[in-house]
């Protein structure tokens, strides 16, 4: 991509590049996309959360059918699909809110550490690969650990920080989110 005259990228190009090429130069290129905006990132996360809930529903229905076929009921399946799709809408909203909160905390901490970026670019950069993560988690489980690494890359790309300074906000927020989840349980 020409940095002086960036061309718009399709959603799948952005997702694949963000997920498979996690380095700051690539992220700087992606945030220069003329279509780059926090709203685009939020929409991707929201839609991917709904899609992931449909995948979870299919896996759940398949598992129930395989383990106890006598419990399998068509009305149960349809009700589950509707309920989990509605849950997906709520989860999509919650994930977007978490991304916004994370980006706000990361942005402020990065600023205090000498960062030069802005909130809009950071929010977009941190949302780039999340749709693939949301979709892949129920299938494989591993990508959830990839998110902090991608957030560090986004901070380094947007705020021009060293790797250590970019890791500090992510370590702080990851620790806070894990503590919150453990406290709620």
N, C-alpha and C positions, 0 to 999 in steps of 0.2 A: 504494500500500500504506500503510495506517495504521501509523505508527511505534509507537503505543501498544499496538496490538493486531494484530501482524503475522499474516497468513494464510499457510498453507503454499503453496509454489509447486511446480508440477510440474517435473520435471527439464528439459524442453524450454524452459519459461519462464525458468528460471534461466540455462541456456546461452545462449539468444538475448539476454536482457537483459545478461548479462555481456559478451558478444562485441560487441554492437551499441551499447551505451551505456557506454563505458569512462570513467566519471567517478566520483569518490569518493563522492558522495551516493548514487548507484545501488548501489555496492558496499556501503556501510554498510547500506542497506536489505536487500540480499541476505543479508548475514551475520546479520541479525536474523530471518531465516526460521526458524520453529520446528524445521524439519527440518535446518537447517544443522549440519554436523559434519565434521571432517576425514575420518572414515571414509566418508561419502557422497561427498566429493570424490575420495578414493582409488579408490573403486569406479567412479566415472565414468571416471577416467583409465584404469584397468585395462580396463574393457569397451570403451572407445573405441580403445585400442591393439589389441585383438584384432580389432575391426571394421576398423580401418585396414589390418591385415595381410591380411585377406580382400580388401579393395579392391586392395592391392598385388598380391596373387596373381592376381586377375582381370585387372589391367592387364598383368602379366607374361605370363600365358597368352595374352591377346589379342595382345600384341606378338610373341610367338614364332610364333603362328599366322599373323600378317600378314606377318612378315619371312621366315620359313622354314617354309612349311606342311609340308614333308616331315619336319621334325623334330618336328612336333606329334604327341604320342602320348597317348592317354587315360590310361594308367597313370602317365605322367609328370605329367599334370595333377592327378590325384587325389593322387599322392604330394606334389606341390608344395603343394597346398591343405592337406594334413595337416601337412606340415613348417612351412609359413609360419604356420599357425594356432598350432602349438606355439611357434614363434618369437614370435608375438604375445603369448602368455601371458608368456614371459620378458621381452619388451620392456615389456609393461604393468607388470610388477613393477619393472623397472629405472627406468622413468619415474616411478613412484610414489616410489621411493627418492630419485631426483634431486629431486623436488618437496619431499620431507621435508627433505633436506639443504639445498636452497635456502631453504626457509622457516626452518629453524633459523639459518642464517647471516644471512639478512635480518632475522629477529627480533632477534638479538643486536646486529647493527650498528644497527638502528633504535632499540633500547633505549639504546645508547651515544650516539646522536644526539638523545636526548630523547623518543623515542617512548613512547606510553602504552598500546599494544595488547597482545594476548597471542598466543601461538603457535598455539593452536587456531583462532582467528578468521583469523589470517594464512594458515595452511595451507589452510583452506577457501576464503578469498578468492583465493588464488593458483591454486587448482585449478578455479575456476569456468568459465573459458573454454577450458581445455586440451583437453577432449574434442572441441570443434569444431575446434581447431587440429590435433589429431592426425588427425582425419578429413580435413580439408581439405588438409593438406600434400602427400599423394601426388597429389591432384587438381590443385592449383593452385600449391603451393610457397611462395606469399607469406606465409601466416600465421605462419611460424616467426619472422619479424621483429616480429610483433605481440606475442609473448609478453613480451619485456622491458617494453614499454609497459604491458601489463596488470598486470605485477608492480609497476611503479611506482605505478599507480593503487591496487592492493591495499594497498601499504605506506602510501600517503597516507591511504587510508580507514581502515585498522585502527589505525595508530599516530599519526594526526593530525599528520603531518609536513608540512613545506613540500615543494614539488615538487623542489627541489634536494636536500634531505635524503633524500627518498624515492628519488631516482635514484641516490644514492651506493651503497647496498648492491647494487642491481641491476647497476650498472656494474662493481663489484668482482667479483661472482659470475659475470657474463657473461664478463668477461675471464679469470677463472680457468678456467671451463669450456672456452672457446675455446683457451686455452693447453694445457689437458690433452689436448684432442682433437688439437691440432697436435703435441704431444710424443709421443703414442701413434702417430701416423702417421710 
